[in-house]
Amino acid sequence: MDDTQSLMDDAHADVESDDDFTPTFSPRTRTVVYVACMVMGVVAYVLTVTTSAIDAPVWLTVACATCTAVPGYVAAAFGVHYDGISIRG
């Protein structure tokens, strides 16, 4: 595990720090958007699987599948991103 962590630290050592960056939206807003988009994505995924399993019209399945991708784009527009490195503290 320590070897993996040191490899990750080495990989990110060359990344320049952008200290002048100020997010447009507050951390609370980004968290709310992240959770809302996650819920929308899960619901759309479940609907896609459900409409595929039953004899639903094709347009409904396609619409649900399209809605599965949309929350990710909405979250990205708000500056939300997953950063696993920041979780380690």
C-alpha positions in Angstrom: 0.0 0.0 0.0 2.8 2.4 0.8 4.4 1.7 -2.6 1.2 2.6 -4.3 1.0 5.8 -2.3 4.5 6.8 -3.1 3.9 6.1 -6.8 0.8 8.4 -6.7 2.8 11.1 -4.9 5.6 10.8 -7.5 3.0 11.0 -10.4 1.5 14.2 -9.0 4.7 15.8 -8.1 5.1 17.3 -11.6 1.7 18.9 -11.6 1.9 22.6 -11.3 -0.1 24.1 -8.4 -2.7 26.6 -9.5 -2.9 28.7 -6.3 -4.7 31.5 -8.0 -7.7 29.3 -8.8 -10.9 30.4 -7.0 -14.0 28.2 -7.5 -17.1 30.0 -8.7 -19.4 28.0 -6.5 -19.1 27.5 -2.8 -18.1 24.0 -1.4 -21.6 23.6 -0.1 -23.2 24.3 -3.5 -20.8 21.9 -5.2 -21.6 19.2 -2.6 -25.3 19.7 -3.1 -24.9 19.4 -6.9 -22.7 16.4 -6.5 -25.2 14.5 -4.4 -28.2 15.6 -6.5 -26.4 14.5 -9.7 -25.4 11.2 -8.1 -29.0 10.5 -7.2 -30.3 11.5 -10.7 -27.7 9.3 -12.3 -28.6 6.3 -10.1 -32.3 6.8 -10.7 -31.8 7.1 -14.5 -29.6 4.0 -14.5 -32.3 2.0 -12.6 -34.9 3.2 -15.0 -32.7 2.3 -18.0 -32.3 -1.3 -16.7 -36.0 -1.5 -15.8 -37.2 -0.3 -19.2 -34.8 -2.7 -20.9 -36.1 -5.6 -18.9 -39.8 -5.0 -19.5 -41.4 -4.5 -22.8 -41.1 -0.7 -22.8 -40.9 1.4 -26.0 -37.4 1.9 -27.4 -37.7 5.7 -27.2 -38.2 5.4 -23.4 -35.2 3.2 -22.9 -33.1 5.5 -25.0 -34.3 8.6 -23.1 -33.5 6.9 -19.8 -30.0 5.9 -21.0 -29.4 9.5 -22.2 -30.5 10.8 -18.8 -27.9 8.6 -17.2 -25.1 10.7 -18.8 -26.6 14.1 -18.3 -26.0 14.5 -14.5 -22.2 14.1 -15.0 -22.2 17.0 -17.4 -24.3 19.1 -15.0 -22.0 18.4 -12.2 -18.9 19.2 -14.3 -20.5 22.6 -15.2 -20.7 23.4 -11.5 -17.0 22.5 -11.1 -17.7 19.3 -9.3 -15.1 16.6 -9.7 -14.0 13.5 -7.8 -10.5 13.9 -6.4 -9.5 10.7 -4.5 -6.2 12.2 -3.6 -7.8 14.9 -1.4 -9.7 12.3 0.6 -6.5 10.9 2.2 -6.1 14.1 4.1 
